[in-house]
Amino acid sequence: MTTATDSPVRAGDSPFALSHLDALEAESVHVFREVAGEFERPVILFSGGKDSIVMLHLALKAFHPAAIPFSLLHVDTGHNFPEVIAYRDRVVAQHNLRLHVAHVQDFIDRGVLRERPDGTRNPLQTVPLLDAIEKNRFDAVFGGGRRDEEKARAKERVFSLRDEFGAWDPRRQRPELWSLYNGRHAVGEHVRVFPLSNWTELDVWQYIERESIELPQIYYAHERDVFARSGMWLTAGEWGGPRDDEPVERRLVRYRTVGDMSCTGAVDSDATTIEAVIAEIAASRLTERGATRADDKLSEAAMEDRKREGYF
Amino acid sequence: MTTTSHEATATSLLRFATAGSVDDGKSTLVGRLLHDSKSVLADQLEAVEHASRNRGQEAPDLALLTDGLRAEREQGITIDVAYRYFATPRRRFILADTPGHVQYTRNMVTGASTAELAVVLVDARNGVVEQTRRHAAVAALLRVPHVVLAVNKMDLVDYAEPVFAAIAAEFTAYAASLGVEDVLAVPISALAGDNVVEPSAHMDWYGGPTLLEHLETVPVGSDPSSEPARFPVQYVIRPQTEEHPDYRGYAGQLASGVLRVGDTVTVLPSGHTTTIAGIDALGRETDLAWAPQSVTVRLADDLDISRGDLIAAGAAPAPTKDIEATVSHLNERPLRAGDKVLLKHTTRTVRALVKEISYRIDIDSLEQRSGAEGLNVNDIGHVRLRTAEPLALDAYHDNRRTGSFLLIDPADGTTLTAGMAGEAFETVRTTDAPDASEEEDWV
């Protein structure tokens, strides 16, 4: 390729051009406002992960200078990173938000759920999630899922209807045309809404940089006691790791995704700043889920199966 | 190669769609675009190689990258529109990859509805076939501004210019007759890589851009300053706080055009006029906003405005309850005259009656078939509707966002039909044999 073709087509070429981040932001804000206009009881699923943080940031901008007309819901696996819980509580206080927490531990204590042999609690989130949706009569549930994350998600709609069991039937999805989102649903059904559908991991990071959004520190390189399992670096924690045959070592790592500590792996990294993280992701040869999520390695259709049952 | 990726500098976004059957090499082309632009990452490729080996295939089957559902992999078909994301030094891309055979029209209509460019694939050995004309018609129906004809498998016709030239001429003439504004034909071999990302060493006679070069440089969007402003109100923002006791802003995304502080605007369907007192761009005050920005508009006068109203500048459409439209029927349940439905147009949903199925359009021959009892799934047709409340519709020809609508089943909320106000093609030919005397497979 000649050097002449390497110049980016700049947004500034026309006075009315939008950068890709501007275009994605405008689309996501449109989605938030559609939901505010058409639903009675929307809620944002907020994990303290970067995608849900960007969702919240977009929602705050969409309704400025008014408060966001939604509450937040966190499904707490009990295996959370303490830094992320602290971040969550700080953000909730700062913006005067209303937070619902559904605890996986409560369902285990009541005998509704049982611990899995592998100790991971990510797949156990579905029951508490659906219970919270039903009890609070949430009719629209925002999730931070992106289509670039995983191949089953590539076929997900922005507005995704779930039946009274919370189930997703990929073959019966409503066609979604233009920017006309059909949120009609019967009593007991709800709609999952994915405002970040068209964002990539890199877009999310570039937007975090552009908007100077604060993230939990575990997204940046830090020293941590970790051990190797299934080809990933896991943090030692109360949930059962490491085993005797899994030596712990101190390494410079960071997290690309934030989920349950039991199945979310860290990557070796010296990226301590947002600029360094962006450079690292742009050069990465692995997807974020491939690099760091054991739950998606369970089978070729692991994500599709969890989504069908009501998972995000 | 520097350590910072080219992706980080991409600044504009192009949405495009591909159309073509498996036999035309569409999966190979998409796989090559993703692979050669280095958008397929190591773990994805590893997963595809692993799955291909399990199926007894020697080479990795790049179609497995896009076939995300278990049923698709089991049956070796693509069921649904898959969205793919990649970037080059110059641009970010969203690709709507639509399947070639199953629910073909419905899926391509869906993918094309948001696309600014459509890639239509043909096999150089077969030339323009019925399906090619159908792809062109759907792109024209949805008013996709740019169409690329990718004449694939040039390696199998000895990279012969006359073969390409004849196909290109036939397709270009056909697309032009449908009203497609911009057509480019590119001779490629997706398998060998000719003219997809890198220029071909076998086709010196072709002086145009490679497919990717064209995708990187085609203009994105239209010029907002040349269009009348359309701003459907999504939501009224009223903080009612001590800091903002009287703030009243109308939140929405500009469907077209430019709004400036001081502009005179009309609020539809009421018809009241006022001026723009202020524009808030997601928390930052500004003098100017343009499509497709999401902003909040404050008006000089205290009018009764709510979700579903349209703030318009320039020549405003006359609100009407009688709508004529070209439609693409999306659901297994047929659409029939007398059906009572919901019509969703921009941010307004109203009750509507299907007054008449005027005719079905044979998308292959572009002939009108009158006397249709109803429209079946994947049918294109022309209908007359009567709405319970007036709507401010533009012709779809003039505005894809304010000229489009959905018909929805009021009983269960199913999306039934995609509608485009006005006529689809300027050149639809009518047949001399109307009515039910025609034996057709659509009854």
Interface residues (C-beta under 8 A of the other chain):
Chain A: M1 T5 D6 S7 P8 V9 R10 A11 S14 F16 A17 L18 S19 H20 D22 A23 L24 E25 A26 E27 V29 H30 R33 E34 A36 G37 K61 A62 F63 H64 P65 A66 A67 R147 D148 E150 K151 A152 R153 A154 K155 L161 P170 R171 Q173 R174 P175 E176 L177 W178 S179 L180 N182 R184 H185 A186 S197 N198 T200 L202 D203 Q206 I278 A279 A282 A283 S284 R285 L286 T287 G290 A291 E300 A301 E304
Chain B: T3 T4 S5 H6 E7 A8 T9 A10 T11 S12 L13 L41 A42 D43 Q44 A47 A51 L65 T66 D67 G68 L69 R70 A71 R73 I79 D80 V81 A82 Y83 R84 Y85 A87 P89 R90 R91 R92 I94 R106 N107 V109 T110 S113 T114 E198 E213 E216 T217 V220 G221 D223 P224 S225 Q234 Y235 I237 R238 P239 T241 E243 H244 Y247 A251 G252 Q253 V258 D280 L282 G283 W290 P292 Q293 S294 T296 R307 L330 L342 K344 T346 T347 R400 R401 S404 F405 L406 I408 D412 G413 T414 T415 A418
